Amino acid sequence: MTTATKEGETLTVDVRMRYCETHPNQKRLVESTSKRLIVKAGRRGGKTVGAAIKAVNAFLAGKRVLYATPTDEQKGKFWFEVKRALGDLCQTNVYKLNETEHYIEKVSTENRLKARTAWNPDMLRGDYTELLILDEYQLMNEKVWEDAGQPLLLDKNGDAVIIFTPPSLKMGGTNRSDDPRHASKLFKAALEDTTGLWETIHFTSHDNPYISHEALQIITQDMSLDSYRREIMAQDDEIETSWLVHSKFNETLCKVKRFTIPLNWDVYSGHDFGSANPACLFIARCKLPLPDGAPAYMRQGDMIIFREYAPGPGYSMGQHVDRFKEIAKGYTVLRSRGGNLNSEDEIRQGYTVAGWTILPPALEKKNSQIDRMIAIEEGNKLYVLDDLWMVLSEISNCMWKLDKENRPTNEIDNGARYHLSSCLRYIGSDRDFKPEIVSSIKQSVKQTYRM
């Protein structure tokens, strides 16, 4: 609700704002009081709606607001949200709506909210503002902010919000920048700011509670891992391949369309325990001849991840076991492995009592398990069905922790969050998945010893 005064009469008018309480990152964008805010977010993450809410709030507080974006389509999305919120207010004649120039202003004042298309500095000059919002900044020329945006804020010591999604090769829209990484570089510089001037926010498409996550799963199936990392997870091309734990995973070859796993293929399961984030992967071991739909280059003994299970908290061991049995119905599960070798025996025993026997990993040390998986991926012996977006997300984002000189260490960064990756290394430690190169070396050593 807001009020408008017309010829001495006070009117109460509805302002229809979207509710952002259930989207914490969007709420943080809206409520931030930082002089400079830069937001890195995935596609359909809710960033433009958040920008519209912030713009409307500032406008109703009497400020002069300017929103700029390089595409008419994006401007249209923002303008729709603004009109939805302020439409009734514009019927009072206290506020004026101009559809041609895309602005709403309080009559006879400097209080105005304007949306415009801009991708170079000249398209933004000749105005001033108290709140500047640059959306889809990665598609603008970097001088929009450097040469035009900052001067717009001088008159009133205004605030700025810069919003972007890390660009990928598939990203739509014409990129007008000289340096395609300029937005990512600005975000990195803001992260390193120690003056308190800059605030940074990073969130993914999955963080938006208002979109269909089933639909998101479908559209990401046709994305490359690089596009997924940038456009959905909003991770920059500052990431080097050597930083990725699963850098040897050949997406082009080993991310495959779903096909029916034959019932005569042996099945294995890997488990990560925990009451909050239990997880499980079901893996089949390829047998020849290949079934319809399987890639023709798949070999005897290759690993195929065909089901992922991460239900979240609130389920008992018995309920998990019932689900495992449902997933594995008709298959022969040769072995299941999971948990820490030395500290989670009690949990494994609990699953055994509930009807699902889980063995400890066959390799004791975590890094030995990881090395095994890297060798398997390097040999293109691990395949993932393309609708398993959770495990594909982990494969594309799991990174080594970096030292002070940005060199990868042998420790996974935020390793506790990669539950399905843990499942993979647990079952990958099994003797049946020993990489051929390891087996051939050992055989060669045995033969040499005999000689």
Secondary structure, DSSP 8 states (H G I E B T S, - for coil): -EEEEETTEEEEE-------TT-HHHHHHHH---SEEEEEE-TTSSHHHHHHHHHHHHHHTT--EEEEES-HHHHHHHHHHHHHHHTTGGGGSSEEEETTTTEEEETTSS-EEEEEE-SSGGGT-S---SEEEE-SGGGS-THIIIIIIHHHTTTTT-EEEEEE----TT--S----SSTTHHHHHHHHHHT--SS-EEEEEE-GGG-TTS-HHHHHHHHTTS-HHHIIIIIT---TT--GGGBTTTT--HHHHEE------TTSEEEEEEE--SSS-EEEEEEE--SS--TTS-TT--TT-EEEEEEE---SS--HHHHHHHHHHHTTTS-EEEEEES-TTT-HHHHHHHHHHT---B--SSSSHHHHHHHHHHHHHTT-EEEETT-HHHHHHHHH-BEEE-TTS-EEEEETTGGG-HHHHHHHHHHTSGGG--HHHHHHHHHHHHHHH-
